[in-house]
Amino acid sequence: MNHRIMVPVSSSRNLFGDVLHIAGFGALLVFCVSPLAAQRIATPAEPEVIARVLLTGDTMPARYIGEQIAVREDPEYPFQHIRDYLLGFDVVTTNLESPVSTRGTDQGQLYPFRAHPRVLERLGAAHIGIVHLANNHIFDYGEVAAIDTLKHLAEANIDVIGAGRTAETAQAPVFRRWPEVTVAFLGFTNLYGAYQPDEATSFYLAPLDLETMTAAVRAVRESADIVIVQLHWGWEYETAARKWQRDTALQLLDAGADIVAGHHPHVIQEFEETERGFVAYSLGNFVFDQNFSPETSRGLVLEIDIYNDATFRVRPREVAFAPGYQPYPVD
């Protein structure tokens, strides 16, 4: 299946750069883009929006945020200022930076996280339907808590990318299908925390290994119109990606990915246009108790309008955080 349709279009400018309406196989908005961005825009005649997808960064409903949920007896606390905005999307994804369990043993990480299962009540209600678990905190309380997380998410009807009970399920895509368009989501990491890949028996993370990732992208390309790959990678608080990340992203796009979106640094990093598609190296935080710097006190989300001809429009939007670390969209 070949969905690369490149035709001239116009672009519009906002705080973040050029909004691109891009066909089929490559789409993302470029942060601080060059005029070259306007070369890749698709313009079908009056396409119809059939779905809206939102990609968000790191969500950690533990530590101070978890304490506030417990004290207030309000699982909706983290989403109070953004719930209505999230309800405007058919699918919302986030990187869940914490196991969700009441069990397990602290594995000795510097900052161990563990959230109570009650937080999942509001994730689903806020349209967060896909969570990325391939990260350095999912194993903070060991295998028991990690497996509990999969169980609780399944009970809440929230799908998982990047982790599973087998290596195969960890690397498997999650699909969202509409009558005319299928979107696939994949997740990977090279940041394991307490997780030991060589010792895994009942819980696995999808490795950020180029051969593994490109094989997964090529396989899913056969059955998806749009492929979104999320990566937990990089270095905390660095505001620019490194060369190996750029090289890796390019190879994923060459393999058939449309969008590569990263997280872990807790700050926003740049967007980059390539000949094959677009990359967001880090979306920064979404729900996290890190208002200690200007860079960690804001994040980015990607609004994606999906059209009935497999084209889509991506707009980045900044989110800021209230004193209680609750995100809200910035106009």
C-alpha positions as CSV (number, residue, x, y, z in Angstrom):
1,M,0.0,0.0,0.0
2,N,1.4,3.4,-1.0
3,H,-0.1,6.4,0.7
4,R,2.6,9.0,-0.1
5,I,0.8,11.8,-1.9
6,M,2.7,15.0,-2.1
7,V,1.0,18.0,-3.7
8,P,1.5,21.7,-3.3
9,V,-0.6,23.5,-0.7
10,S,-0.7,26.6,1.4
11,S,0.3,26.9,5.1
12,S,-0.8,29.1,8.0
13,R,1.3,30.5,10.7
14,N,0.8,30.4,14.5
15,L,3.0,30.6,17.6
16,F,4.7,27.3,16.8
17,G,5.2,27.4,13.0
18,D,3.6,26.2,9.9
19,V,0.4,24.2,10.1
20,L,0.7,21.5,7.5
21,H,-2.2,19.6,5.9
22,I,-0.3,16.5,4.7
23,A,-1.4,13.5,2.8
24,G,-1.0,9.9,3.7
25,F,2.5,9.0,4.7
26,G,4.1,11.9,6.4
27,A,2.7,14.5,8.6
28,L,3.6,16.6,11.5
29,L,3.9,20.2,12.3
30,V,7.4,21.7,12.3
31,F,8.5,23.7,15.3
32,C,10.5,26.7,14.1
33,V,10.2,25.5,10.6
34,S,11.9,26.7,7.4
35,P,9.9,27.8,4.3
36,L,10.5,24.3,3.0
37,A,7.7,23.1,5.1
38,A,5.2,24.5,2.7
39,Q,6.4,22.1,0.0
40,R,4.5,19.1,1.6
41,I,0.8,19.9,1.9
42,A,-2.1,17.9,0.7
43,T,-5.3,19.5,-0.4
44,P,-8.1,17.1,-1.4
45,A,-11.3,18.8,-2.4
46,E,-13.1,19.6,0.8
47,P,-12.1,16.5,2.8
48,E,-14.2,15.6,5.8
49,V,-12.8,15.3,9.2
50,I,-13.8,11.8,10.5
51,A,-11.7,11.7,13.7
52,R,-9.4,13.7,16.0
53,V,-6.4,12.3,17.8
54,L,-4.3,14.0,20.5
55,L,-0.7,13.0,21.4
56,T,0.5,14.2,24.8
57,G,3.8,13.8,26.7
58,D,4.6,12.4,30.1
59,T,1.9,11.7,32.6
60,M,2.8,10.8,36.2
61,P,-0.2,10.5,38.5
62,A,1.9,9.7,41.6
63,R,4.0,11.5,44.2
64,Y,2.5,15.0,44.9
65,I,-0.3,14.6,42.3
66,G,-1.2,11.2,43.8
67,E,-1.3,12.7,47.2
68,Q,-3.7,15.4,46.1
69,I,-5.9,12.8,44.4
70,A,-6.0,10.9,47.7
71,V,-6.5,14.0,50.0
72,R,-9.3,15.4,47.9
73,E,-10.7,12.0,47.1
74,D,-11.0,13.2,43.5
75,P,-9.4,11.1,40.7
76,E,-10.3,13.9,38.3
77,Y,-8.0,16.3,40.1
78,P,-5.2,16.2,37.4
79,F,-7.6,16.9,34.6
80,Q,-9.9,19.5,36.1
81,H,-8.6,22.3,33.8
82,I,-8.3,20.3,30.6
83,R,-11.0,17.7,30.7
84,D,-13.4,19.5,28.4
85,Y,-10.6,20.1,25.9
86,L,-9.7,16.4,25.9
87,L,-13.3,15.4,25.3
88,G,-13.0,17.1,21.9
89,F,-10.8,14.2,20.7
90,D,-11.8,10.6,19.7
91,V,-8.4,9.3,20.9
92,V,-5.9,10.7,23.4
93,T,-2.6,9.1,24.0
94,T,-0.1,9.7,26.8
95,N,3.1,8.2,28.2
96,L,2.1,6.8,31.6
97,E,5.2,7.3,33.7
98,S,4.2,5.2,36.6
99,P,3.0,1.7,37.5
100,V,-0.6,1.6,38.6
101,S,-0.8,-0.8,41.6
102,T,-1.0,-1.1,45.3
103,R,1.5,-4.0,45.3
104,G,5.2,-4.5,44.6
105,T,8.5,-3.6,46.1
106,D,10.5,-0.4,45.6
107,Q,13.3,-1.4,43.3
108,G,15.7,1.2,44.5
109,Q,15.4,3.8,41.8
110,L,16.3,7.4,42.6
111,Y,12.7,8.6,42.1
112,P,10.3,5.7,42.4
113,F,6.7,6.2,41.3
114,R,3.6,4.2,41.9
115,A,0.0,5.4,41.4
116,H,-3.2,4.1,42.9
117,P,-5.6,2.3,40.5
118,R,-8.2,4.9,41.2
119,V,-6.4,7.3,38.8
120,L,-7.5,5.2,35.9
121,E,-11.2,6.1,36.5
122,R,-10.5,9.6,35.1
123,L,-8.0,8.6,32.4
124,G,-10.7,6.8,30.5
125,A,-13.3,9.5,31.2
126,A,-10.8,12.1,29.8
127,H,-10.7,10.1,26.5
128,I,-7.2,8.8,27.2
129,G,-7.6,5.5,25.4
130,I,-4.0,4.5,24.6
131,V,-1.0,4.7,27.0
132,H,2.6,4.2,26.3
133,L,4.2,2.1,29.0
134,A,7.7,1.6,27.5
135,N,9.5,3.9,29.9
136,N,12.0,3.9,32.8
137,H,9.5,4.0,35.6
138,I,7.0,1.2,34.8
139,F,9.3,-1.2,36.7
140,D,9.8,1.0,39.8
141,Y,7.9,-1.5,42.0
142,G,8.9,-4.6,40.1
143,E,7.2,-7.1,37.9
144,V,4.2,-7.6,40.2
145,A,3.2,-3.9,39.9
146,A,4.0,-3.8,36.2
147,I,1.7,-6.7,35.5
148,D,-1.0,-5.2,37.8
149,T,-0.7,-2.1,35.6
150,L,-1.6,-4.1,32.5
151,K,-4.5,-5.7,34.3
152,H,-5.9,-2.4,35.6
153,L,-5.6,-0.7,32.2
154,A,-7.4,-3.6,30.5
155,E,-10.2,-3.4,33.0
156,A,-10.5,0.3,32.3
157,N,-10.6,-0.4,28.5
158,I,-7.3,1.5,27.9
159,D,-5.0,0.1,25.4
160,V,-1.2,-0.2,25.8
161,I,1.7,0.2,23.5
162,G,5.3,-0.6,24.2
163,A,4.7,-3.2,26.9
164,G,3.1,-6.6,27.4
165,R,3.2,-10.0,28.9
166,T,5.3,-11.3,26.0
167,A,7.9,-9.7,23.8
168,E,5.5,-10.0,20.8
169,T,2.6,-8.2,22.5
170,A,5.0,-5.5,23.7
171,Q,6.0,-4.7,20.1
172,A,2.5,-5.1,18.7
173,P,0.5,-2.1,17.4
174,V,-2.7,-0.7,18.7
175,F,-5.2,0.2,15.9
176,R,-7.9,2.8,15.7
177,R,-10.2,2.3,12.8
178,W,-12.7,4.5,11.1
179,P,-14.7,3.6,8.0
180,E,-12.2,5.1,5.6
181,V,-8.9,5.3,7.6
182,T,-6.9,3.0,9.9
183,V,-4.3,4.5,12.3
184,A,-1.6,2.4,14.0
185,F,0.3,3.3,17.2
186,L,3.6,1.7,18.2
187,G,5.9,2.4,21.2
188,F,9.5,1.7,22.1
189,T,12.2,2.7,24.7
190,N,15.9,2.3,25.5
191,L,15.4,3.6,29.0
192,Y,14.7,0.7,31.3
193,G,15.1,1.8,34.9
194,A,14.9,-1.3,37.1
195,Y,13.7,-3.5,34.2
196,Q,16.3,-6.0,33.0
197,P,15.5,-7.2,29.5
198,D,17.7,-10.4,29.8
199,E,15.8,-11.4,32.9
200,A,12.2,-10.8,31.7
201,T,9.8,-13.7,32.0
202,S,6.3,-12.3,32.3
203,F,6.5,-8.6,31.5
204,Y,8.4,-7.1,28.5
205,L,9.2,-3.7,27.1
206,A,9.5,-3.0,23.4
207,P,13.2,-2.2,22.8
208,L,14.3,1.0,21.0
209,D,16.4,-1.2,18.7
210,L,16.5,-0.1,15.1
211,E,16.0,-3.5,13.5
212,T,13.1,-4.3,15.8
213,M,11.4,-1.0,15.2
214,T,11.8,-0.8,11.5
215,A,10.5,-4.4,11.2
216,A,7.5,-3.5,13.2
217,V,6.8,-0.3,11.2
218,R,7.1,-2.2,7.9
219,A,4.8,-4.9,9.1
220,V,2.0,-2.5,10.3
221,R,2.4,-0.4,7.2
222,E,0.5,-3.1,5.2
223,S,-2.6,-2.6,7.2
224,A,-2.6,1.1,8.3
225,D,-3.0,4.3,6.4
226,I,-1.2,6.3,9.1
227,V,1.6,5.0,11.4
228,I,2.5,6.9,14.6
229,V,5.6,5.8,16.5
230,Q,6.2,7.0,20.1
231,L,9.7,6.8,21.6
232,H,10.7,7.2,25.2
233,W,14.3,8.3,24.8
234,G,16.8,11.1,25.1
235,W,18.2,13.0,28.1
236,E,16.3,14.8,30.8
237,Y,16.0,18.6,30.5
238,E,17.9,18.8,27.3
239,T,16.1,21.1,24.9
240,A,17.5,19.7,21.7
241,A,17.8,16.2,20.3
242,R,21.1,14.5,19.6
243,K,22.4,13.3,16.3
244,W,21.7,9.6,16.9
245,Q,18.1,10.5,17.6
246,R,17.9,12.3,14.3
247,D,19.4,9.4,12.5
248,T,17.0,6.9,14.2
249,A,14.0,9.0,13.4
250,L,14.9,9.3,9.7
251,Q,15.3,5.6,9.4
252,L,11.9,5.0,11.0
253,L,10.4,7.4,8.5
254,D,12.1,5.6,5.7
255,A,10.6,2.3,7.0
256,G,7.1,3.8,6.7
257,A,6.3,5.8,9.8
258,D,4.3,9.0,9.4
259,I,4.9,10.6,12.7
260,V,7.6,10.0,15.3
261,A,6.9,11.6,18.7
262,G,9.2,11.4,21.6
263,H,9.1,12.0,25.4
264,H,11.2,11.6,28.5
265,P,13.3,14.9,28.6
266,H,10.4,16.7,30.4
267,V,10.9,19.7,28.2
268,I,9.8,20.5,24.6
269,Q,12.4,19.8,21.9
270,E,12.4,20.8,18.3
271,F,10.4,19.5,15.4
272,E,12.1,18.5,12.2
273,E,11.0,18.1,8.6
274,T,12.6,15.4,6.5
275,E,12.0,14.2,3.0
276,R,9.8,11.4,4.3
277,G,7.9,12.8,7.2
278,F,8.1,14.7,10.4
279,V,9.5,14.2,13.9
280,A,8.7,15.7,17.3
281,Y,11.7,14.8,19.5
282,S,10.1,15.6,22.8
283,L,6.6,16.8,23.8
284,G,7.6,17.5,27.3
285,N,5.3,17.0,30.3
286,F,1.6,16.6,30.4
287,V,0.7,15.8,34.0
288,F,3.8,16.0,36.1
289,D,4.9,17.8,39.4
290,Q,7.8,19.6,37.9
291,N,7.0,23.3,37.9
292,F,10.6,24.2,38.9
293,S,11.7,25.9,35.7
294,P,10.2,27.7,32.7
295,E,11.1,24.7,30.5
296,T,9.4,22.1,32.6
297,S,6.4,24.4,33.3
298,R,5.0,23.9,29.8
299,G,4.4,21.1,27.4
300,L,3.2,20.4,24.0
301,V,0.3,18.4,22.6
302,L,-0.2,17.5,18.9
303,E,-3.8,17.9,17.6
304,I,-4.4,15.7,14.6
305,D,-7.5,16.0,12.4
306,I,-7.9,12.8,10.3
307,Y,-9.8,13.2,7.0
308,N,-11.8,10.6,5.1
309,D,-9.2,10.4,2.4
310,A,-6.3,9.4,4.7
311,T,-4.9,12.9,4.9
312,F,-4.6,14.7,8.2
313,R,-3.8,18.1,9.7
314,V,-1.5,18.4,12.7
315,R,-1.4,21.4,15.0
316,P,0.8,21.7,18.0
317,R,-0.6,23.4,21.0
318,E,1.1,24.5,24.2
319,V,-0.1,23.4,27.6
320,A,0.8,25.2,30.8
321,F,0.4,24.0,34.4
322,A,-1.5,25.4,37.3
323,P,0.2,25.6,40.7
324,G,-1.2,22.2,41.5
325,Y,0.4,20.8,38.3
326,Q,-2.8,20.5,36.4
327,P,-2.4,21.1,32.7
328,Y,-4.5,23.5,30.7
329,P,-4.4,24.5,27.0
330,V,-2.9,27.8,26.1
331,D,-4.9,29.8,23.6
